Structures are given as structure tokens and as C-alpha cells.
């Protein structure tokens, strides 16, 4: 004779079956895909009907900007690019040009642009100021203990490749752009990273310039 099963056990078993079914259904949902080809078209041509300017005008062919105030985007992590475009839509990152463009982009535009740029090959940069590159190297690799400044390499990796979905690729980035962003973090003009805001406030102008020069030469 089989032992009786209590109503509670039966109910608990039923809940487990329902949960397993729902979990399986959720896992089977297809991921939202990106189209780098469409992203490349939008990057090169923009969309005049929606007020979207061609990205290439400021960020260069395939994301390799030749204007030192505008960032190189080639090879940047897709997840990081998406976050920045969404941040430009909101209050945490303001830019006279980018805020307007970002607000005109829909979710698929952002995914496609990020996928396109992630696939592009970044052009190398070079350090300009040999007198400060050693200081920049020291800060990037070891930080400044007495100022509680962590090593940049801890988040952006020793070669500046960054960590996908977490921290930006910085290798080869223009000195002028990197210096401007560090300054913006310090002043609060850019507010989309509490960690970088704290670090920016602890760095002197000379230290910022040194780090920017060193980063430009990373490969």
C-alpha cells in the first residue's frame, strides 16, 4: 500500500512544475538581435528624416576619428556604447550635439550602431609628451596610493582593452578627448560614473594629462 501524499506536498510539487515551465519558456525567448550592416549604413549616412546626422562626420571612417576632441569609437565594446547613447538621452551625460542625436535614436538604432562599431578595427594612437608618459604609466598601472586613486589597469585592463559590458576600451584614444572626459568627471559635467567622478576629483591637471598621454600609446 502506497503512503498517502499530503495536499501540501502535492501543491508544492505543482508550484515547482509551473516554475520550471515558466523558466524554460523565458530561457527559450530569442535574444534581441543587432544588425551591424544597418548600423554601418546609419553611421555613414545618418537619417535626415529623423534628424540623425551621419556619425562619420565627427567620428571618422569606421569609427576612427581624426578630430582629437571627438572619441575614436572603433572596437569599443557594444555594451559600453549602448550605455553611453542611452545616457546621452537622459540627464547624466549632456552634449550639445550628442544629446539631440541620441534622443532621435530608437532601441534598434542603438543596438545596430553599437554592433557595427564593436566590429571595427581601431587605429593606433601615440603618446605626444615623452616627459609625462612615465608618470602616466605609473598612475595607470599602480594608481596613486596617497590620493586613494586606484590603478586604471584594474578596470580598463593592462593594455587598455577594457572589460566588455563593464568598462570602456581606452587604448589609443585621443589625448584631448581623454583629458576632457577626466575634467568633466571632476567638475560634474559628466555624471554617469560615480567611480570616475571620485577619481577625477583626486587627480591634478598634470596627472590627468600624463594618464591621457599614456593611454594614447596603448595597443
C-alpha positions as CSV (number, residue, x, y, z in Angstrom):
1,X,0.0,0.0,0.0
2,X,1.5,3.3,-1.1
3,X,1.8,6.0,1.6
4,X,-0.6,8.9,1.2
5,X,0.8,12.2,-0.1
6,X,-0.3,15.3,1.7
7,X,-2.2,18.1,-0.1
8,X,0.7,20.4,0.8
9,X,3.3,18.2,-0.9
10,X,1.1,18.0,-4.0
11,X,0.6,21.7,-4.1
12,X,4.4,22.4,-3.6
13,X,5.2,19.9,-6.4
14,X,2.7,21.6,-8.7
15,X,4.3,25.0,-8.0
16,X,7.7,23.6,-8.9
17,X,6.3,22.3,-12.2
18,X,4.8,25.7,-13.0
19,X,8.0,27.5,-12.1
20,X,10.1,25.1,-14.2
21,X,7.7,25.6,-17.2
22,X,7.9,29.4,-16.9
23,X,11.7,29.4,-16.6
24,X,12.1,27.2,-19.6
25,X,9.7,29.4,-21.6
26,X,11.7,32.5,-20.6
27,X,15.0,31.0,-21.4
28,X,13.7,30.0,-24.9
29,X,12.8,33.5,-25.8
30,X,15.1,34.6,-28.6
31,X,17.6,37.4,-27.8
32,X,17.0,40.7,-29.4
33,X,19.5,40.7,-32.3
34,X,21.5,43.6,-33.7
35,X,22.3,44.3,-37.4
36,X,25.7,45.7,-37.8
37,X,25.1,46.2,-41.6
38,X,22.2,48.5,-40.8
39,X,24.3,50.1,-38.1
40,X,27.0,50.8,-40.7
41,X,24.5,52.4,-43.0
42,X,23.2,54.7,-40.3
43,X,26.7,55.5,-39.2
44,X,27.8,56.5,-42.7
45,X,24.6,58.3,-43.9
46,X,22.5,59.2,-40.9
47,X,18.8,59.6,-41.3
48,X,17.7,63.1,-42.4
49,X,14.0,62.3,-42.0
50,X,14.6,61.8,-38.2
51,X,17.2,64.5,-37.7
52,X,20.0,62.0,-37.2
53,X,23.3,63.3,-38.5
54,X,25.9,60.9,-40.1
55,X,28.2,59.8,-37.3
56,X,31.1,59.6,-39.7
57,X,31.3,63.4,-40.0
58,X,32.6,63.6,-36.4
59,X,33.9,60.1,-35.5
60,X,35.6,59.3,-38.8
61,X,35.5,56.4,-41.2
62,X,34.8,53.1,-39.4
63,X,34.8,54.9,-36.0
64,X,38.4,56.1,-36.3
65,X,38.1,59.8,-35.5
66,X,40.8,62.1,-36.8
67,X,39.4,65.0,-34.7
68,X,41.2,64.8,-31.4
69,X,38.2,66.3,-29.5
70,X,35.9,63.5,-30.7
71,X,36.5,60.0,-29.5
72,X,37.6,57.0,-31.5
73,X,34.7,54.5,-31.4
74,X,36.2,51.7,-33.5
75,X,36.5,48.5,-31.4
76,X,34.6,49.9,-28.5
77,X,32.5,47.4,-26.6
78,X,28.9,47.3,-27.8
79,X,27.5,47.2,-24.3
80,X,29.5,50.3,-23.4
81,X,28.4,52.2,-26.5
82,X,24.8,51.3,-25.9
83,X,25.0,52.6,-22.3
84,X,26.6,55.9,-23.4
85,X,23.9,56.5,-26.1
86,X,21.2,55.9,-23.5
87,X,23.0,58.1,-21.0
88,X,23.1,60.9,-23.6
89,X,19.3,60.6,-23.8
90,X,19.0,61.3,-20.1
91,X,20.4,63.8,-17.6
92,X,23.7,62.1,-16.7
93,X,25.6,63.0,-19.8
94,X,25.0,66.2,-21.7
95,X,26.5,67.2,-25.0
96,X,25.1,69.9,-27.4
97,X,25.3,67.6,-30.4
98,X,25.1,64.1,-29.0
99,X,22.1,64.6,-26.8
100,X,20.0,65.7,-29.7
101,X,21.2,62.8,-31.9
102,X,20.8,60.2,-29.1
103,X,17.2,61.3,-28.4
104,X,16.3,60.7,-32.1
105,X,17.6,57.1,-32.0
106,X,15.4,54.2,-31.1
107,X,16.5,51.0,-29.4
108,X,17.2,49.2,-32.7
109,X,19.3,52.1,-34.0
110,X,21.4,52.0,-30.8
111,X,21.9,48.2,-30.9
112,X,22.8,48.3,-34.6
113,X,25.3,51.2,-34.3
114,X,26.9,49.6,-31.3
115,X,27.2,46.2,-33.1
116,X,28.8,47.9,-36.1
117,X,31.4,49.9,-34.2
118,X,32.3,46.9,-32.0
119,X,33.4,45.1,-35.1
120,X,35.6,47.8,-36.5
121,X,39.4,47.8,-36.2
122,X,40.7,50.6,-34.1
123,X,43.6,52.7,-35.4
124,X,46.6,53.0,-33.1
125,X,47.5,56.2,-31.3
126,X,50.7,57.6,-29.9
127,X,51.9,59.4,-26.8
128,X,52.7,63.0,-27.5
129,X,54.5,64.1,-24.4
130,X,57.5,61.9,-23.6
131,X,58.2,64.0,-20.5
132,X,55.0,62.8,-18.8
133,X,54.4,59.4,-20.2
134,X,56.3,57.7,-17.4
135,X,54.1,59.4,-14.8
136,X,51.1,58.3,-16.8
137,X,52.4,54.8,-16.9
138,X,52.9,54.7,-13.1
139,X,49.4,56.0,-12.4
140,X,47.7,53.7,-15.0
141,X,49.5,50.6,-13.7
142,X,49.7,51.3,-10.0
143,X,47.5,54.3,-9.1
144,X,48.3,56.9,-6.5
145,X,48.1,55.3,-3.1
146,X,48.4,58.5,-1.1
147,X,45.4,60.0,-3.0
148,X,43.4,56.8,-3.0
149,X,43.5,56.7,-6.8
150,X,43.2,53.0,-8.0
151,X,45.2,51.7,-10.9
152,X,43.4,52.4,-14.2
153,X,44.5,49.0,-15.4
154,X,42.3,47.4,-12.7
155,X,39.2,48.3,-14.7
156,X,40.4,49.1,-18.1
157,X,43.0,46.2,-18.3
158,X,46.8,46.5,-18.6
159,X,46.6,47.0,-22.4
160,X,43.6,49.4,-22.3
161,X,41.3,46.8,-23.8
162,X,38.7,47.3,-21.1
163,X,36.2,44.7,-19.9
164,X,33.1,44.1,-22.2
165,X,29.8,45.2,-20.6
166,X,31.6,46.8,-17.7
167,X,34.5,49.1,-18.6
168,X,35.4,51.0,-21.7
169,X,38.2,50.3,-24.1
170,X,40.6,53.2,-23.8
171,X,43.7,52.1,-25.7
172,X,44.8,54.5,-28.5
173,X,42.2,57.1,-27.5
174,X,42.9,60.8,-28.3
175,X,44.7,62.6,-25.5
176,X,42.4,65.7,-25.9
177,X,39.3,63.6,-25.6
178,X,40.5,61.6,-22.6
179,X,41.7,64.7,-20.8
180,X,38.3,66.4,-21.5
181,X,36.4,63.5,-20.0
182,X,38.5,63.3,-16.9
183,X,37.9,67.0,-16.4
184,X,34.2,66.6,-17.0
185,X,34.1,63.9,-14.3
186,X,35.9,66.1,-11.9
187,X,33.6,69.1,-12.5
188,X,30.4,67.1,-12.6
189,X,29.7,68.0,-16.3
190,X,29.6,64.2,-16.8
191,X,27.8,62.3,-14.1
192,X,27.3,58.7,-15.4
193,X,30.0,57.1,-13.3
194,X,30.3,57.6,-9.6
195,X,33.6,55.8,-9.6
196,X,35.1,58.1,-12.3
197,X,33.7,61.2,-10.6
198,X,35.5,60.3,-7.4
199,X,38.8,59.5,-9.2
200,X,38.6,62.7,-11.3
201,X,38.4,64.8,-8.2
202,X,41.6,63.3,-6.8
203,X,43.7,63.9,-9.9
204,X,45.7,67.1,-10.7
205,X,45.8,68.6,-14.1
206,X,49.3,67.3,-14.6
207,X,48.3,63.8,-13.6
208,X,45.3,63.8,-15.9
209,X,47.4,64.9,-18.8
210,X,50.0,62.2,-18.1
211,X,47.4,59.5,-18.0
212,X,45.8,60.7,-21.2
213,X,49.2,60.7,-23.0
214,X,50.0,57.2,-21.7
215,X,46.6,55.8,-22.8
216,X,47.0,57.2,-26.3
217,X,50.0,55.0,-26.8
218,X,48.4,51.7,-25.6
219,X,47.7,49.0,-28.1
